[in-house]
Amino acid sequence: MKRILISHNDLDGHGVVVLAKYFKKYLQLHDIIIEDYSFEENEETLNYIKLYDEIIIADLSFPEETYLELIKLNKKVSIFDHHTTTEWISKYEGSKWDESKCGTKIFWEEFVKPKINRYKPIIDDFVKLVDTYDRWQQDHELWNEAKKLNSVIYGLRNFYEIEDIDKSKPFYDLMIKKFNKLNNWRWTDKELDIIRKADLREKEMLDEAKANLQVRKDSKGYTFGVCRLPSKISLVASEILKQRQDLVYLVIANTYKGMTGKISFRSRDGFDCTEIAVANGHKGAAAATITEEEINNFWDNNISFSYEDEYNRTNNIFRKVV
């Protein structure tokens, strides 16, 4: 039976890959791929997935109709996720949805851990750090350490590679090396140097975001901010929302490779980002990919994104602001 693992392209998704690679002899995976939201819309990717008998997805999902399509093809599909839009998997045997845990933790507890006998405490340490960061537990005693782990994964990325899984190979290698050598978590000198540089970069990005910040009101009267950044998006967005109590949510254009259409949403006070038509992910942190033309239109004009109900009526992703 050929078995493939599909995971997300953030720290949580890469945490899944670390565990899968470290415990590979127990999991018997034939391939691992990293994808983003709506990956099933890529016909080439979906056809490739269909070549496998068993499809395991962690920290990511697709619409229920795609799941049922694969089941009709006699594929075994298991999904381990915590995103708001994936709650439907709860009714299917072999899958697990739990909003109180990150994808790495669900994958660890439901899929990996039952297959192994003994393991080092450092594995639990790693999973706790990923869980603390991905669920944005800023009041948790591990928050600062979890934030450092996120700095390490991006500080180690090999940007000369094309695929996400290849870009993150240095991170996987370092984590596996640590798992092999250590019993409990600690930072290496290499990691500490990366963390120091990341802290400086975060301060630079905060200044840049504040300098290009736009303030708008959406079609429902909520005040939101718009900015653009090439990196440190989550951390900078969190700090801006702390400093700007007038903003209910932020829309951040990712400019790492220019204004390509990758955007992030971050919110406060329970505002549900996933109610915005293009957004996928969590209530307080979501993402989307639109076209280059659409993101430039959004940036240049005083407009907002449609909410789901508005989009269903108009089929237009933009609305005029109040």
Secondary structure, DSSP 4 states (H G I P E B T S, - for coil): --EEEEEESSHHHHHHHHHHHHTHHHH--SEEEEE-TTGGG-HHHHHHHTT-SEEEEES----HHHHHHHHHTT-EEEEEE--GGGGGGGGSTT-EE-TTS-HHHHHIIIIIGGG-S---HHHHHHHHHHHHHHTT-TTSTTHHHHHHHHHHHHHT--TT-SSHHHHTHHHHHHHHHHHHH-SS----HHHHHHHHHHHHHHHHHHHHHHHH-EEEE-TTS-EEEEEEESS-HHHHHHHHHHH-TT-SEEEEEE-TTSS-SEEEEEESTT--GGGBTT-EE-SSEEEEE--HHHHHHHHHTTEEEPBHHHHHHH--SEEE--
